[in-house]
Amino acid sequence: MSFLLNPKKYDQEWPDQKTKDIMLKTIEFFERKGLKSIKEDDQALRWYDDFVRFIKENEIFCTLLTPSGYGGPDSRFDLSRVCQYNEILGFYGNQYQYAYQVSILGVGPVWMGDNEGLKHKLARLLKEGGLFAFGLSEKEHGADLYSNEMKLYPQGDGTYKADGSKYYIGNGNVASLVSVHGRYADTNEHVFFAVDSQHHNYKLVKKINTPGVRNAYVAEFELVDYPITKEDIMSSGQLAWDSSLSSVNIGKFQLGFCSVGICTHAFYEAITHASNRILYGKPVTNFPHIKTFFVESYARLHAMKLYALRSLDYFRAASNEDRRYLLFNPIQKMKVTREGMKVIDMLLDAITAKGFEQDTYFEAATREVGMIPRLEGTVHVNINLVIKFLQNYFFNPVDYPVIPKRDEPGDDTYVFQQYTGGLAKVRFPDYRLAYEGVDLPNVKVFRSQIELFKDLMSKAMPTPEQAKRVDYMLAMGEMFTLIVYAQLVLENCKIYKINDDLVDQMFNFMVRDFAGFALNQLTNFDNSADQKEYLRKIILTEPSIDPAREMRLWNEQVSVLDGAYEMNP
């Protein structure tokens, strides 16, 4: 089985026929629709009624997003298939994945809440083929929950009137149920409640047009004296607060899989074009720098998918006793998606003008991939979160059972029971365990960089003044993020038995990236003499450069993808 998704040779094994049917029917839907039709819809900003009908007729969202006990015999909230369906949708178009992802966000607070009647109503709406929305962010405050202005006003008879507006809300035009975050006007307590986008007190203000997801609907809406009863309230107080952040943990986690899907399709299109483009009498791929672009983008794309799948294992294995996913999830949202930007940039350098032609998938990828880490997940917020785990990650290891590959069927109920806070109590096993038994040149070089960084953190740690500077700590967080990223990539290289040449090539770019982050830290901030010394040592650490390894990768793994996949016209 190829590690990269190829819809024309889809051979993913699933434990049940319904899941396999969902994946295969979705592939068939898009291949029959064809690239030309998808691009026409995109350019015309045409709402995807055909996709919405397909989802309804095949009961896809209700099967994937309904926990056991609330739906049919095949319904379960199984993150393994939830996430990989995101990759397939991203492969065909970010706009389709967007409709799915914001629906995941929208159903989250209901399943996390304590209103059983509303849960059964949601299950019915899913069965009816509805889309869903997550009403959290506001125009003036973004996702800052402390500044939320949406209010529920008590009416004295146990009912409420909702007033306020929300901004950047996907599916806000058609959502059967919108999970809205607000506060009680009298107590200022947090609350989640449900509204219907078709209700006459729900005012659809406008569609927010963006360069990507153009035929999706990103909405601004306003609630004007919208009547709310206790039957509409999902959760209040701490549970509502936890539901906000926990829904983001689930929904935004999907972004990494979307980026993997986008980059995979773009890679196929790019390698096929470049291999058959004749320049100065020979294929473009004969030029050494073009080979380098493709080998590096291939390595980065594999690292993205390896990390995404491994972080999924930890998410599925999470419990109150093992909350490591709280470190791995923000890296999924921020690091995997930004790596996708690098992959598309390198591929664009390889195919140049072709990447801007309107009839290609690639043209959409160039617009879409940069939106994902910015519109859907703020990078600096995620890095700030990651830094909170640094001390325990390096200096307080504990023993944990090894987490295996988690692709078995099951209802991942813990994701609806998450709680916030307690980050200082999250512990990790010794990160060096991932490196045991791996004797590759660049892996060893990267390990030496990690030890230098660890010494920097223990012997020349940021001063109180430096630690107060958000920009200083963000730059430091880039290095820590890459260390965690590399750990999970390497763990999955063992699980999936990734070829040694590819493993070493992935760590080649990690060594270079790590040195680049250290250079940024050295040249942009005021560092102590000891800090400068450690940073210089990291910067001067050289990767192992092996032209023979790169040529083997090109000949055996990369060039053979010429023509491996081409979407039906």
PAKOLVEX-921272 format. One record per residue: z, y, x of N, C-alpha, C in turn. Coordinates in steps of 0.1 Angstrom, whole numbers, plus 5000, padded with zeros to 4 digits. Layout:
<nodes>
ZYXZYXZYX;...
</nodes>
This chain:
<nodes>
500049885008500050005000500050125009;499150225006499050345014500250435010;500850495020502050575017501650705009;500450755010499950865003499450824989;499650904979499150874966497650884966;496950774961495550774959495350724945;495050814935494950764921493850664919;492750664927491750564926492150424930;493250414938493750294942495250284940;495650324928497050334925497650184924;498550154933499050024934500650024934;501250134930502650144929503150034919;504149954924504749854916505849914908;505949884895507049924886507649804879;508949814877509649694871509249664856;508649764849508349744835506949794832;506349744822504949774819504849914813;505849964806505750094800505650204811;506450194821506350284832504950284839;504550164842503250144848502150204839;502150184826501250234817501250384817;502350444817502450594817501750654829;501950594841501350644853499850624853;499350504849497950474848497250554838;497850564826497150644815497050794819;498050844826498050984831496951004841;496750914850495650914860494350914852;494250824843492950804835492650934827;493750994822493551124814492851224823;493451244835492951354843491551324849;491351194853490051154859488951164848;489251134836488251154825488051304822;489051384823488951524821488051584832;488351544844487451584855487851724861;487551744874487851864881487251984875;486051974871485352094865486052144853;486452054844487152104832488552164835;489252104845490552154849490352294854;489352314863489152444869488752554858;487952504849487452604838488652644830;489552554826490752584819491652684827;491752664840492552744849491952884849;490652894851490053024852489953104839;489953034828489953104815491353124810;492453084817493853094813494053024800;493352914798493352834785494552744785;495352754774496452674772496052524771;496752434777496352294778496752214766;496152234755496452164742496152014744;495051984752494751844753495851764761;496451824771497451764778498751744769;499051844762500251844753500051724742;498751714737498551604728498651474734;498151464747498251334754499651294756;500551394760501951364762502551314749;502251374738502751334725502351194721;500951174721500451044717500950924725;501250944737501650834746503150834748;503950924741505350934741505850934756;505251024764505651014778506951094781;507051214776508251284779509451224772;509351164760510451104754510850974761;509950904767510250784775510950824788;510450924795510950964808512251044808;512451124797513451224797514551194787;514551084780515651044771516550944777;517850964778518750864784518850744774;519150634780519450514772520450534761;520150484750521050494738520650604729;519650684733519250794724517750784720;517050684727515650674724515250524722;514050494725513550354723513950264734;513550144734513950044744513450074758;512450154760511950194773512450324778;513250394770513650524773514850514783;514850594793515950604802515750724812;516750794816516550904825516650844839;515550794844515450724857514750814867;515550864876515050964885513850914893;513850784896512750734904511350764897;511250734884510050754878509850904873;510950964870510951114867510251184878;510751164890510251234902508851204906;508551074906507151034910506151074899;506551094887505551154877505251294881;506251374886505951504891504951504902;504951404911503951404922502551384916;502451294906501151274900500651404893;501451464885501051584879500751694889;501551714899501151814909499851784916;499551654918498251614924497151664916;497251674903496151714895496151864891;497351924892497452064889498852114887;499252214894500652264893501052304879;500052354871500252404858500752284849;500252164851500752054843502152004847;502352004860503751974865504752074860;504252204859505152314855505652284841;504752244832505152214818506252104817;506052004826507051894827508351934833;508252014845509452054852510352144844;509752234837510652324829511152254816;510452154812511052064801512251994806;512151944819513351874825514551974826;514252094830515352194830515852224816;514952224806515452254793516252144786;515952024789516751914783518051894790;518151934803519351914811520651954804;520752084800522052134794522452054781;521452004774521751934762522451794765;521851724774522351594778523751614786;523951724792525151754799526251804789;525851844778526851904769527651804761;528551854752529351764744529051774729;527851804726527351814712526451694709;527051594703526351464701525251484691;525451564681524451594671523151654677;523451744686522251814693521551724702;522251624708521551524716520651444708;521051404696520151314688519051404683;519251524680518151614676517151624687;517651644700516751654711515951524713;516551414711515851284712514651284702;514951334690513951334679512751424683;513151544688512051644693511251584704;511851514713511151454724510151344718;510651274709509851164702508651234695;508851354690507751424683506751494693;507051484706506051534715506351674719;507551734717507851864720507851894735;507652024738507952084752509252154751;509952184762511252244762511352354773;512352444772512452554780513852574784;514052654795515352674801515552824802;516352884793516553024792517753074800;517553084813518553124822518353264828;517253284834517053414842516653524833;517053644838516853774830516053874839;515453964833514554054840515254134851;516454184848517054274857518054194867;518354074864519354004871518853874877;517653824874517253694879518153594874;518553494883519453384878520853414882;521253544883522653574886523453564873;524153454872524953414860526053514858;526553574869527653674867527253804860;525953824860525453954854524653924841;524753804836524053764824524453854812;523353914805523654004794523353944780;522853814780522653754767524053724761;524253764748525553754742525453684728;526553614725526753554712527853634705;527553694694528553784687529053704675;530453684675531053614663530953694650;530653614640530453684627531653664617;532753604622533953594614533953474605;532853404604532853284595532553154603;532753164617532453054625531053044630;530153144626528853154631528653274640;527453284647527253384657525853444655;525653564660524353614662524053634677;522953584681522553594695521653724697;521953794708521153914711520953924726;519753944731519453954745518053904748;517753914761516353874764516353784777;515353714779515153624790513753644796;513653614809512453654816512053544826;510753514827510253404836510653274830;510353244817510753124811509553044807;509352934814508252844812508252774798;507152754792507052694779507652784768;507952904771508552994761507753024749;506452984749505653014737505752904727;506052774731505952664722507152574722;508152604730509252514732509952474718;510052354716510752304704512252334704;512752344716514152374719514252454732;514852564731515152644744516652644746;517052594758518452594762518752734768;519552814761519752954764521152964770;521253024782522553054787523053194784;524253214780524753344777526253344777;526853444771528353464770528753494756;529953454753530553504740530953644742;530553734732530753874733532253904733;533053824726534453864725535353814736;534953704743535753644753535153644767;533853674767533053674780532853534786;533253434778533153294783531653244783;531353164792529953114793529653014782;528453014777528052934766526552894768;526152774764524852724763524552694748;523452754743523052724729521552704728;521152644716519852604714519152694704;517852734708517052814698515652754697;514952794687513652744685512652854687;511652834696510652944699509852984687;509852904676509052944664509953014653;511153034656512053104646511653254646;511853314634511353454632512253554640;513453514644514353604652514153584667;513253494670512853474684511553554686;511653654694510453744697509853714710;508653664710507853634722507253774727;507853824737507453964741506153964748;505953874758504653864765504553744773;503353714777503053624788503053694801;503753644811503853694824502753634833;501653704836500553644843500853634858;500653524864500853504878499653444884;499453454898498253404904498053254902;499153174901499153034899499652994885;499652874882499952814868499352914858;498152944859497553054851497353014836;497152894834496952854820498252794814;499352794822500652764816501152894810;502352894804502853014797504253044803;504253154811505553204816505953324808;507053304801507353404790508453494793;508353614786509553694783509753684768;511053654765511353654751512653724748;512853764735514053834731514553764718;515953754718516553714706517153834699;516853844686517253964678518053914666;519353924666520253874656519853724652;519653644662519253504660520553434655;520453364644521653304638521953174646;523253154650523653044657524952984650;524852854648526052784643526652694653;527752634650528352544660527452424663;526652384654525652274656524652314667;524452444670523552484680524152494694;525452484695526052514708526252384716;525652384728525752264736527052254744;527552364749528652364758529252504759;530552514763531152644765532052634777;532352754782533352754793532852694806;533652614813533352554826532152454824;532152384813531052294811529652364810;529652484804528352554803528052604817;528952654825528752694839528152584847;528852464847528452354854527052304850;526752314837525452274832524352354837;524552484839523552574845523152524859;524152514867523852474881523352334883;523952244874523552104875522152074870;521752154860520352144855519352194865;519752294873518952344884518852234895;519952164897519952054907518851944904;518751924891517751814886516351874886;516251984879514852044876514152094889;514852174897514252234909514052124920;514752014919514551904928513151854927;512551864916511151814914510151894921;510452014926509552094933508952034946;509751954953509351894965508251794961;508451714951507451614947506151684942;506251794936505051864932504251914944;504951964954504252014967503651894974;504251784974503651664980502351624973;502351634960501151594952500051694955;500351824955499351924957498751904971;499551884981499051874995498251744997;498651644990497951514992496451534986;496351584975494951604969494151704978;494851814982494151904991493651845004;494551755010494151685022492951595020;492951515010491751435007490451525007;490551634999489351714997488951775011;489951815019489651885031489051795042;489651675043489151585053487751535050;487451515037486151475033485051585036;485451705032484551815035484251835050;485351835058485151865072484451755079;484651635075483951515081482451515079;482051585068480651575064479951715066;480651805071480151945074479551945088;478251965089477651965102477552105108;478052125120478052255126477652245141;476652315145476052305159475652155161;475152095151474551955153475551845152;476851875149477851765149478851795138;479551685133480551705123481651805128;482151885119483251975122484451905128;484651785123485851715128485651665143;484551685149484351655163485051755172;485351875167485951975175487451945177;487951955189489351915191490351985183;490152115181491152195174491252155159;490052105154490052065140490751925139;490551835148491351715148492851745148;493251845157494651875158495151925144;494452015137494852065124495151945115;494251845115494351735105495451645109;495651615122496751525126498051585123;498151715126499451785124499751795109;498751825101499051835086499351705080;498651595086498951465081500451425084;500851455096502251425100503251505092;502951635089503851715081503951665067;502751625061502751575048503551445046;503451365056504251235056505751265056;506051365065507551395066508051455053;507251535046507551585033507851475023;507051375022507151275012508351185016;508451155029509551065034510951135030;511051265033512251335030512551335015;511451365007511651374992512151244987;511551134991511951004986513350964990;513750995003515050965008516151045001;515851174999516851254992516951204977;515951154972516051094958516950974959;516950894969517850774970519350824969;519650934977520950984977521351044963;520451104957520651164943521051054933;520250944934520450834925521750764928;522250774940523450704944524650794943;524550914938525651014938526750964928;527951014932529150994924530151094927;531251104921532251194924532751174938;532651054943533151014957532051044967;530751054963529651074973528751174967;528951304972528251414967527351474978;526851384987525951434998524651494992;524251454980523051514975523151664974;524351724973524451874972523951944985;523951874996523251925008521751895008;521451775004520051725005519151794994;519751824983518951884972518352024975;519152114980518652244983517552244995;517752145004516652125014515352075008;515551984998514351944991513652064984;514352144978513852264971513152364980;513752384992513352495001512552445012;512952335019512252295031510952215028;511052125019509852045016508752135010;509052225002508052314996507452415006;508252465015507752555026506852475036;507252345038506352265046504952245040;504952245026503752235019502852355022;503452475023502652595027502052585040;502752525050502252505063501052405063;501152295055500052205054498852265049;498952345038497752405032497152505042;498052585049497452685059496652615070;497152505075496452435085495152375080;495152315068493952265062492952375060;493452485055492552595053491952645066;492652645077492052675090490952575094;491052455089490052355092488852365084;488952405071487752405062487352555059;488152645063487852795062487252835048;486052885048485452945035485452845024;485352715026485252615016486452615007;487652655013488852645006489052754996;488052854995488152964986487152954975;486352844975485352824965485952784952;485652854941486352834928486252694922;485252624926485052484920485752374927;486652414937487352314945488752304940;489452194942490852184939491552264949;491052274962491752344973492052484969;491052554963491252694959492552714951;492752624942493952634934495252604942;495052504951496252474960496652594968;495752674973496052794981496852894973;496552904960497352994952498652934947;498652814945499852744939500952724948;500652674960501652614969502652714974;502252844976503152944980504052994969;503652974957504553014946505752924944;505652804948506652704945508052734951;508152764964509452794970509852934967;508953024961509353164959509653184944;508753144936508953174921509953074916;510052954921510852854915512152824922;512252864935513552844942513652944954;514653034953514753134964515253074977;514453094987514753025000516153065006;516353195006517653235012518853195005;518753174992519853124984520152974988;519152904990519252764993519752745008;519352825017519852815031521352855031;521652965024523052995023523952885018;523452805009524152695004524252585014;523152555021523152455032524152475042;524352605046525252635057526652595054;527052595042528352565038528752415042;527852335045528052195048528152165063;527752265071527552245086528752185093;529952245090531152195097531452055095;531452005082531751865079530651775084;529351825084528251745088528351705103;528751795111528851775126530251725130;531251775124532551755131533651675123;533251635111534251555103533651435097;533051345105532351225100533251125093;532751055083533550955077532550835075;533150715073532350595070531850595056;530650565054530050545041529150425041;529150355030528150245029526750295031;525850225037524450265039523750265025;523150375022522350385009521050325011;520750225003519450155004518350234997;517150184997516050244989516450224974;516450324967516850314953515650334943;514950234941513750234932513850144921;515150084919515349994908515450074895;515050004883515250074871516650104867;516950214861518350244857518450384852;519450394844519750524838520650604847;520150714853520950794862521850884855;522950834849523850914841524651014849;524850984862525751084869525151224870;523851224869523251364870523551454858;524051394847524551464836526051484836;526651434847528151454848528551524860;527651604866527951674879528951784876;529651824886530551934885530352024897;530652154896530452244906531752264915;531552334926532652354935532952234944;534052254952534452144961533552114972;532652204976531752174987532352145000;533552205003534252185015534752045016;534751975005535251835005534151735007;532951775007531751685008531751635023;531751505025531751455038530451375041;530251345054529051275058529351175069;528551065070528750975081528151045094;528350985105527851035118526251045117;525751155119524251175118523551095128;524251065139523550995150523250845146;523750795135523450665131521950645128;521350755122519950745119519050725131;519550755143518750755155518950615163;519850535158520150405165518850315164;518550265175517350165175516050235176;515950365177514750445178514550495192;513550445199513350475213511950535215;511750655209510450725210510650855217;509650905225509851025233510351145226;509651185215509951305208511251295200;511551175195512851155188513951185198;513851135211514951155221515051305224;513851375225513851515228514551595217;514251555205514851625193516351605193;516851475197518251445197518951545208;518251565219518851655229519051795223;518051845215518151975209519351975199;519551865192520651865182521951875190;522051805201523351815208523551955214;522552025218522652165222523152255211;522552225199522952305188524352275184;524752155184526152115181527152185191;526752185204527652255214527652405211;526552465207526552605203527552625192;527552535182528452555170529852535173;530152455184531552425187532152515199;531252555208531752625220531352775220;530352805212529952945211529552985197;530452945187530152965173529953105170;529353135158529153275154530553345153;530653465158531853545156532053585142;533253625138533453675124532453785120;532053875130531153975126529753925124;529353825132528053765131527953685117;529053615114529153535102528953615090;529353745091529253825079527853875076;526953865087525553905085524753795079;524253815067523553715060522253675068;521553775074520353745081520553655093;521753685100522053605112522253465108;523053445098523453305093522253235087;521353305081520153245075519253195087;519153265097518353225109518953095115;520253095116520952985121520852865112;520852885099520652785089519352715090;518252785095516952715096517052595106;517852615117517952505126518752385121;519852425114520652315107519852245097;519152315089518252255079517352155085;516652185096515752095102516451975107;517651985112518351865117518651765105;519051815094519251735082517951675077;516951755077515551715073515151595082;515251605095514851505104515651375102;516951385099517751265097517251185085;516951245074516451175062515051115064;514251195071512851145074512951025083;513851025093513950905102514550785095;515450815086516050695078514950635070;514050715064512950655056511850595064;511650645076510650585085511050435087;512350405088512850265090512550185077;512950245066512850175053511350145050;510450245052509050225049508250165061;508950145072508250085084507050165088;507350295090506250385094505850365109;504650365111504050345125504650435135;504950375147505650455158504850575162;503550575162502750685166502950805156;503050775143503250875133504650935134;505650845136507050885138507150985149;506550955161506751035172505951165170;504851165163504051285160504851375151;505551325141506451405133507551475141;508151405150509151465158508651555168;507351545172506751645180506751785174;506351785161506351925155507751965152;508751875150510051915148510651975160;510351925172510851985184510352125186;509052145183508452275184508952375174;509152325162509752415152511152455155;511952355160513352385164513452495175;512552475185512452575195512052715190;511152715180510752845174511852905166;512652835159513852885152514852945162;515052875173515952925184515453055190;514153065192513553185197513753305188;513653275175513853385165515353425166;516253335167517653365168517953455180;517353415191517553485204516953625204;515753645198515053775200515253875189;515953825178516153915167517553965164;518453905171519853935169520653955181;521854015180522754035191523553915193;523353845204524053715207524953735219;526053655220526853665232526153595243;526753605255526053545267526053395266;527153335260527153185259526153145248;526053215237525053185227523653195232;523353295240522053315246521653195255;522653145262522453035271522052905264;522752875253522452765245521052775239;520752895233519452915227518352905236;518552955249517452945259517152795262;518252725263518052575266517252505255;517552545243516752485231515352525232;515152655235513752705235512952635246;513552615257512752555268512652405268;513152345257513052195256511552165252;510952085260509552065257509251935250;508351935240508051805233507251715242;507151585239506351495246504951505240;503951555249502551565245501751445250;501251375240500551255244499151255237;498051295244496751295238496251165233;496751055240496250925235496950885222;498150925220498850905207498150975196;497851105199497151185188495751125185;495051075195493751025192493850895184;494850815187495050685179495350725165;496150825163496450875149495150915142;494350995149493151045143492250925140;492050835149491050725147491550625137;492850595137493350485129493950525115;494350645114495050685101494450805094;493950905102493451025096491951025093;491151005102489651005100489250905089;489950795088489550695078489750745064;490450855062490650915049489450995044;488351005052487151065048486550985036;486451045024485950985013486850885006;488150885010489150785004489450824990;489350954986489550994972488751114970;488051114959487351234953487551234938;488051334933488251344918486951344911;486951274899485751274891485351414887;484051444887483651584884483851614869;
</nodes>
